[in-house]
């Protein structure tokens, strides 16, 4: 082959690989849109039963077509405290089984029907171009992505056929016999491209076109085992800035893949004719043999280590000691951005966490007022600063989510979260107002009677009950709580009117008798009105659940 022919083969091979990966991305992205609610339920549904966890991990990975992605998300869930290490380990094991579907698809190139499968690209694009509904368009793109996978495989197959004619290339491939070198090639190449699917697809395409690595036999299998280890790189890098348990989850992922690779590497070294004696007998096609080996190793590894999940968790804790400071409590994490539906749900929880801090600021500010204690003002300022910082971080996070191709419902949910953030900030601003009323109360020596203070405390107690109801409604999306929210909010409105009316009556009487200062009126009325305004914002937060179908 001439240099020009080599270059042509190079561009065909990697162009086909690019088409394959783009097809996988379109298929997984649009399958996620079509099943976004189910995917969210899968990611969030954890279980104490490890078999259930494995099933969830396998199903979720089969949808998104990437064990690296799901493992990164598991790291995020552990970092957010939403998943225990025990649950994460089962999920990780399942993800390794789910990701083998990509290899199985790649192996289909050896069958004659794959020639017709490329037509799915045209059919899918026709559906996308002429469909009106977003879900139908997504189905078209998913179908087109599946077709594009076979287009890429076909182009790679043609490139491999040309390469097979090169004596130089065949000679180089035949010289790579050292199993540890082959293992290292799988590790390094997978770590560089951050996708075991790329490595296994190339190996399977080579086998489908008669390209032999080393002296055949088990040689290609060592690369597949190496790719399992290399696939840990993505989750490992993702965990570097995470909390202690998230680092442990990443370590468990590495240990599971390394231990499994060691077991099968040892088996292949002790059994040189393993491929000929097993998969080559059961499956005629070389590409299918490698794909089945890939699936079998992950299933068998899971079966081996399933009884030792607690042992893996214990070992991870021995290796990675508890940190001196607790992990960040935030629910949001860049690891979730690849699954917008999950990311939005995490944003909901983070918004309510920020609302808790704002409510705490309200409580401290109100306590400072009724106890005439200005020393609490600094605590309010600190909490409000925290609310502002977290709100900005959440807003930036929502902007990143919005850059994804969202469904109509998800777009509404993001918009609702922006609205929730505004209402939460209003709560912290009201807490700041309380500090000003406290300062004025002390500066002008304003004193309220015991009965007035008790009435204010009763109103704040109602406000607290409203907040708890609004938060519960927002997190659970339980619309049956809305009438209760409205009832509590209405009681606050009525109490504000009554307290102000009673105050004016008392004020006129005491002014006539010269027993109090006129300044007390503005402080009291503003305080009561602010309490009622805080209730309005809590009600607004609860009612946003009605805006999404």
N, C-alpha and C positions, 0 to 999 in steps of 0.2 A: 504493500500500500504506500502511496505517495504521502507527502506531508499534507497536501490539500485534502486528501481523502481522510487522513487522520483527524484534521480539523472539522471536516464535515460530520464525521462520526461523533466527535466530542460535542458539537453543538446539537446534534440530533438527540444524543443521549441525555444531556442536561436540559434541553428544551422539552423532551418528553417527560423527564422527571418533574420539571416545572409545571407542565400541564397536569400531571398526575396529582401533585401536591395542591395545585389550585383547585382541581376538581374535588379533592378531599375537603378543602376548606369550604367551598361552596356547598357541598353536601352537608357537612357538619353544621355550618352557620345557619342554613335554612331549615335543617332538621330541628335545630334548637328553637327556631322561631315557631315552627309548627307544633312543637311539644314543650313550649316554654314553661307552662304551668306544671306539667308533669316533671320536667327537668328540675324545676325549683323544688318540687316536693321530694324528688330523689336526693338532691343535694342536702336538703334540710332534714330528711327523715333518717335519724340515727337509731340504732337499736343495740340493746345489750347482747343480743344474739349475734355472734360473729358471722354465722352463715348468712343471715339476712343482710348484714353489712357488706359481705362479699358480693352478694347479689346486687345490692344497690350500687356498689362501686363498678361492677361489670356493666350494668345497664347504663349508668351515667356516662361511662367512658365509651361505650358503643355508640352513644348519641353524638358526643363531641369528638370522637375519633382521635383521642390523644390522652394517653396515660399521664404524660407530662403535665397537661393542663389540669386534669382532675386531681393529680397529686399536689400541684401548686395550690389549688383551691382547698384541699384538705389541710395543708399547712396554714392557710388563711383562717379556716374554721377553728383549728386548734389555737391559733394565735388570738382569736377573738373569744376563746373560752366556750365555744358552742359545741365542741366535740372533744371527747376524752381521747387520750392516747390509745386506749383499748379499741374504741370505735374507729379511730383513724387508721389503725393497723389493719383492721378487717377491710376497710374501704380501699386502702392502698393495694391489698392483695387482689381484691376484685377488679381494680382498675387495670392490673397487669393482664388479667384474662380478657377484659373488654377490648384492650388495644390490639389483640391478635386478629381482630376482624379485618383490619387494614391489610395484613399479610394474606389472609384468605381471599380478599378481593383481588389482590395482586396476582395470586396463583391462578385465577380464572382466565388469565390471558392465554393460557395454554389450550383452552377449549375453543372449539369452532364457533360457538355462539357469541364469543366476545367480539367477533367481527361485526355482528349485527348490533351489539350493545352500544357501539359508538354512535349509532343513530339516535340514541337517547338525548344526545347533546342538542340535536336539531329539534326534536320533539319538545324538550324542556324549554328551549328558547322561544318556540312558537307559543307555548302556554304562557310564558312570562310576558311576551309582547302583546298578546291579545286579551289576557285576563284582566278583569277589573278589580277583583278583591285581592287584598294583600296576601292572604293565606294561600290563595291559588297561585299567585305570582311566586311565593316562596316555594310552593310545591314544584313549580316549573323549574326554578333555579336549582332545587335539590336534585331533580331528575337530570337536568343539564349537567350538574356537577358529577353525577354518577357516570354519565356518558363521557364526560371529559376525562375521568379516571381511565377509562378504557382507551380513549384517544392517546393519552400520555403513555400508557402501557404499550400500545401499538407502535408508537414512534420509537420508544426505547427498544422494543423487540427488533425493529428494523436496524437500529444502530448496532445492537448486539450481533445481528447477523453479519454485518460488515466487519465488525471487530473479529469475529470468529475466523475470517479469512486471512487475518494477519498472523503470520508465523511468529513474529516478534512478540506480539501481545500474548499469544497462547503460551509461548515459552516463559515469559515473565510470570504469568499466572501459575504455571505448573511448578515454578520454583518456590512458591510460597507454601511451604509444608509445615513449618514450625507452628504447633497449635497455640503456643503462648503469643507468638507474633500475630497470628490470626485473631486471637482474643483481644490483643492490644489494638489492632486495627479497628475492630468493632467498637471498642470503648472510645477511642480517640475520635473516630469519625462521627459517632453518634453524639458525643459531647460537643463537638464543633458545630454540627448542624442542629443540635438540640431536638433531634427527632429520630427515634429508633425506626419509625416507619420508612424513612428515607433509606436507611441501611438495609433493612429486610427486603424492601421493594427492589433495590438494586441486585441483591443476592438472588432473590427469587427470579427476577428477569434474566439474570445470567444463566441460571439453571434451566429456565424455560427455553433458552436458545442454545443450549448445548455447550455453554462456556464452563469449563471445569476449573475450579480453584485447587491448587496443589495437585495431589494425586487422586482427587475425588474423595469418595468415602465420607468421612466425618468432617473434612476440612471446612466446608461452608457453615457447618453447625457451630464451630467455634466463634465465627464472626457474629452469628445470631446471638450467642450467649454473651459476647462482649457488648452487643448493642443493648442488651437488658441492663447491664451495669452503666453504660454511658448515658442511658435515659434518665438516670438519677441527677444529672448535672443541673437540669432546669429547676427542680425542686430544691436542690442544695443551694443554688445561688439565690433563690427566692427566700430562703430561710435565714440568710445571713443577718438581715436587719430585723428579724422577728424575735419573739420572746423565747424563753427557755423551752417550753413545751413544743413550740413550733419547730425549733431546732431538733428536738428529740424525734418529732414525727418525720422530719427529713432524714435523720439518721436511721430510723427504722426502715424507711424506704430503701436506703442504701444497703443496710444489713440484709434485708429480705432478698434483694437482687444479687448481692455478692455471694451470700451463702448458697442460694440456688444455683448460681453459675459455678461455684466451686464443686457442688455435688455432681452436676452434669458434666463438668470438665473432667472430673475424676473418672466418671463412668465412661466417657468417650475415650479417655487415655487407656483405661483398662480393657476396653472393648473396641478395638480398632475397626471391626466390621459391624459396628452397631447399626449404621444406616442400611447396609445391605441386608442385615438379618431382621430388621424391623420395618421401618417405613417404606423401604424400597420393595419389600414383599407385599405390603398392604396396599400401596398406591403406585400405580404405573408411572404417573407423571412426576418428574424431578421437582418441578415447582410446587406441586401439591405436597410432596414429601417434606420439603423444607417448611412450608406453611403449617403443616400438621405438627411438625416437631416444635415449632415456635409456640403453637397453642398448647401442646402437651406439656412442655416444660413449665409453662406458667400455671397450668392447672395442677400438675403434680407438685410443684413447689408450694402452692397454696395448701394442698392437702397435707403436705409434710409439716408445714409450719403452723397450720391452723390450731393444733393443740398447744402450741408454744407461744401464743400471742402475749400472754402475761410475762413470759420469759423475755421476749423481745422488748416489751415495755420496761421491765426491770433493768435489763442491760443498758437501755438508752439512758435511764436515770443514773446508773452507775457511771457511765462515760461522761454524760453532761450533767453536772451538778446544778442544784438550784441557784438561780441568780440572786444577787444581793438586793435587787429591786424587782418588784412585780412587773409583769408584761403590761403593755398598754392595754387599757380596757376597751379601746375603740372597736366598734363593730365593723367599720369600713376598712377595706384593705385592697390595694391595687390588684391583688391576686384574683379578686372577684370580677374585675372588669371584663374578662373574657366571656363571662356569662351574665349579661346585663340584668336579666330577671332576678338572679340571685343577688347581684350588686344592689339593685333597688330595694329589695327586701332588707338587706343589711343597712341600707341608708335609712329605712323606716325606724329600725331599732336604734340606730345612732341618733336620729332626731329626738326620739323619746328619752334617750340617755342625756342629751343636752337639756331637754325640757326638765328632767329631774334636777339638774344643777341650777337651772333658772328658778325652779320652784323652791329649791333650798335657799337660794339668794332672797327670794320673796319672804320666806319664813324667818330668816335671820334679820332682814330689814324690818319686818313687822315686829319681831320680838324686841329689837333695839328701840323701836318707837314706844311700845307699851311699857317697857321697863325703864325708859329714859336713859338708855345706855349707848352712848355714841361710840364706845370702843368697838362695837360690833360692825361699825361702818366699813372698816378696813376689810373685814371678812366678806362683806357684800361686794365691795369693789373687786376683790380677788376672784370671787365666783363669777361676777359679770365679765371680767376680762377673759376667764376661761370659756364662758359661753360664747363670747365674740370670736375667740380663736378657733374653737371647735366648729362654730357655724361657718366660718370662712373655709375651713378645711372641708367640711361637708359640701358646701357650695361648689368648691373646686372639683370635688369628687363627682358631683352631679353633672358638671360640665363635661367631664371625661366620659361619663356614661352616655350623655346625649350625643357624643361624637360617633357612637355606634349606630347601626341601622336598627332602630327600635320599632316595635309594634306600636299601634295607636294607643293601646292600653298602657304600655310602658311609658310612652311619651306623657300621657296624662299623669301617671304616678310620679314621674320626675317633676312635672309642673306643680303637683300637689306638695311635694317635699319642699320645693322652693317657698311655697306659701306657708308651710308649717314653720320653716326657719324664721320667716318674718314675724310670725306670731310668737315664737319662742323668744326672739330678741326683744319684742315688746314687753314680755314678762320681766326680763332682766332690767329693762329700762324703768319699769314700775318699781322694781326693788330699789333701784337707784333713787327714785323719787322719795321712797320711804326714808332713806338716809338724810335727805334734805329736810324732810318734815321733822326728823329727830333733832337735827342741828337747830332748826328754828324753835322747836319746842323748848330746848335747853337755853338757847340764847335769849328768848323772850319770856322765859320762866312761865310757860303755859302748862297748866295742870288740869287734867281731866279727872272727873269724879270716878269712883270705883265702878258705879253702874255703867258709865259710858265705856270704860275699858272692857268690862265684861261683854257688852254688846258688840264691840269691835272684835273681840276674841271669838264670839259666836259666829260672826260673819266670816272671819278667816277660816274657821273650822268648816263652814259650808264650802268655802272656796277650795279647801284641801280635798273635800269629798268630790267636788266637781272635777278637780284635776285628776284624781285617781280614776274616775269614770271615763273621762275623756281619753286618758292614756290607754286604758284597757280597750276602749272602743277602737282606737287608732291601731293598736298592735294586733288585735284579734279580728278587726274588720267586722265586728258584730253589730249589725245595724239595729238589733233589738235594744241596744243600750242608748240609742239616740234619744228616745222619749225621756229616759231617765236623766240624760244630760240636759235636755231642754227644761225639765222640771227643776233641776238644781240651779240652772242659770236663771230661770224665772224667779226662783226664791231669792236669789242674790239681788235681782233688780228690785223686787218688792221690799227687801230689807234695806236697800240703799235709800229708797224713797221714804220709808218709815223712819230710819235713823236721822235723815236730814230734816224731815218734818218735826220730829221730836226735838232735835237739836235747836232748831229755830225757835220753837216754843220756849225751851229752857233758856235760850240765849236772851230773848226779849225780856223774860221775867227777871233774870239775873242782872242784866244791864240796867234795868229800871231800879234794881236794888243796889247797883254798884258793886256786884260781887265777882265779876269776871271781866276779862279784857276782850275787846272786839276782835283781836288777832286770832283768837281761838277758832273763830268761825271758818276762815279760809283754810286753815290747816286741817280741821276736822272734815269739812266738806270735800276737800281735795283727796284726803286719805280714803274716805268712804267711796268716792267716785272711782279712785284708782283700783280699789278692791273689786268693784263691779266691772271695770274695764278688763281687769285680769281674767275675770270669769268669761267675758265675751271672747277673748282670744283662745281660752281653753275650749269653748264651745265651737269656735271656728275650726280648731284642729280636729275635733271629733267629727264634725260634719263633712270633712273632706273625704271620708270613706264612702260617701254617697255619690261622689263624682266619677267613680270608676265602676264599670260593669263587671 
